[in-house]
């Protein structure tokens, strides 16, 4: 039987926008570590604009900003995760870990339902299953 692994991720939808999910949580963590949106974005292989849009969405979804920014100048700019953002990230990480634990408890039983060797997927000619 092929190795069976459950991959969970928690995404919190606030209205029609995702307030936070794994990528946004990782971005917050990177900003916390680098003190910079551009450095955080580079470390994650994303553009500054993409990172800024994700931060803007988070700041709009939460009651308080999760990231504060300082504009550049002679001393340079910077960004920091706010105390509110630290609390939100900490709770999110707990929820994500709890979800993974809850799912893993059922994996042995669920694995018994899977085929020993998955059958090939038939494609409909358009690359769709």
N, C-alpha and C positions, 0 to 999 in steps of 0.2 A: 504494500500500500504506500502511496506517496506520502511524504511528510505533510501533515495538516497543521496549519497555523492560523490562528485568528488574529486579524489585525483590526484593532478598534481605534477610533478617534472620535472625540467629542467635538461637535460644532454647535455653537450657541447662536440661534437665529433670533434676532431682535427686530420684529416687524419683518421687513423684506431684506434686511441686511444681516450678514454674519458678523456678530459682535466679536467673536473670537473662535478660533479653531487652532489646529496644530501649527500651521504656518505663522499665524499672527502671534501665537504664544512664543514661537521660536524667534520671531522678529523682536518682540519685547525683551526677551532674554539677551539677544545680541546687542540691542541698544543699551541695556543695563551694563553689559560687559565692555562695550566700546565707547560709550558716551557720544555716539555719532550715528545719525541715520545713514549717511553715505557709507561709513565703515561697516555698519551692520548689514546694509544691503549688499555690499561687496562680499562680505563673508558668507552670505547666503546665495550668492550668484544671481541677484536680482538687480534691477535698475533702481536708481534713487527715486524716480517717479513712482514706480510700483510700490516701493516701501512707503513713500509719503502718502499715497492713496490708501494703503492698508491702515496706516496710523490715523489718517483723517476719519476713516470709517469707524475705527475703534473709538476715537475721541467723541464722535457723534452718537455712538450707541450707548456709551456709559454715562452715568449721572455726572461724573467728573472726568477731566482728561486723564488718560493713562500715560501720555508722553507730553513733556514740556520741551519746547525748543527755544534756543537763543539764536538770533540772527547773527550771521558772520560779521566781520569787521576786522579791526586791527588785531584783536585777540582771538579771532575765529569764532565760529558758532559752536553749536553743540546741541545735544539732546539728552534728556534723562527720563527714565521711567519715574513717574510720580509715586508717592507713597500709596495712593489709591490704585495705581497700576500694579504696584508690587503685590498688594492685597488681592487684586483681581487675578493676577497671574498665579499666585500661590493657590487660590481656591480652584482655578481652572485645572492646574496640574493635579490636584487631589481628585477632582471629578474624573479626569482622564485616567488616572491610575486605578480608581475604584471601578470604572467601567471595564477596564482591561481585566481586572481581577474577577469581576462578576462573570464575564464571558468565559474566561479560562476555566472556571469551575464546571462548566457544562461541556467542555470540549471533548472529553473522553466519551461521553454518551453521544454527542453529536457526530464524532468521528466514525462511530459504528454505523451510521446511516449512509456514509459515503461509499462509492464504488471503490473496489480494491485497485482498479486501474481505470481512470476516467476514459470514457469513450471519446473519440475525436469529435470535435464540434463541426457540424455541417454548416457551410457558409451558403448564403443565398445568392451568390454572384456579385453582391455589392460589398463584400467584406463584413457583412453583419451576421451574427449568430441567429 
